Amino acid sequence: MGSERIVLLSKREIEKMRRAGRAAAALLHYLEPHVKPGVTTAELDEIAESWTKERGYRSAPLGYHGFPKSICTSVNNVICHGIPNKKQVLKDGDIINIDVTPVVDGYHGDTSKTFFVGEPSAEARKLVEVTEKCLYQAIEEVKPGNRIGDLGAAIQECAEPQGFSVVRDFVGHGVSNVFHTAPQVPHFGTRGKGKRLRPGMVFTIEPMINEGSWEAKVLEDEWTAITVDGGLSAQFEHTVAVTPDGVEILTLYEGDDV
């Protein structure tokens, strides 16, 4: 993570983050029809990179601490940071999280979504639907005066009664013209604990919810994080800004005009 100091963004900077967020949402939307059986994760990466370059944007993950691709593609038991490759062919029943971060005029739009490939199992569908609900339950907690712990608590309260677990090893983060900065945003926590939210804070909320144990291990490529027990994992992510009276989601899809 970057600096520990939380930087409050100006109205001008938040407008730049809006533009980057719209681009990220549009890219995910553009990729959706390509997510189908028979497509490789490398093909999805190439499609995303072409879309990004055509608009004069840059893919933040590409080369970030040595990451070799433009997007992250995390399939089934991969929790996050899956590396697209030509040998990984999507098949009916898979779930895949696609995480994109185009850089627009120096600012990062960071969002992800878990997609169904063909027809999911009942278990996979429930996991994905609950994970998306967890994200929105946390977003409802974002307002001045609330604390970071309120967000994590909301996610746990959503996921754990359904028999799912919340990944501890990876967190949301501040984002601006810097990819990862303060604050860290854990997806588990205690209400009333953690840093207080203030207008101008911009960060991601990106809960990773597992079918079984929350424990993760990172493969030898030093990026791909998988569930220890082989169970499915799902994730959804939005970038949000704390406003004087609540929250603005910066990565909602609003159409292709970016």
Order of alpha helices (4+ residues) and beta strands (2+ residues): alpha-alpha-beta-beta-beta-beta-beta-beta-beta-alpha-alpha-beta-beta-beta-beta-beta-beta-beta-beta-beta-beta
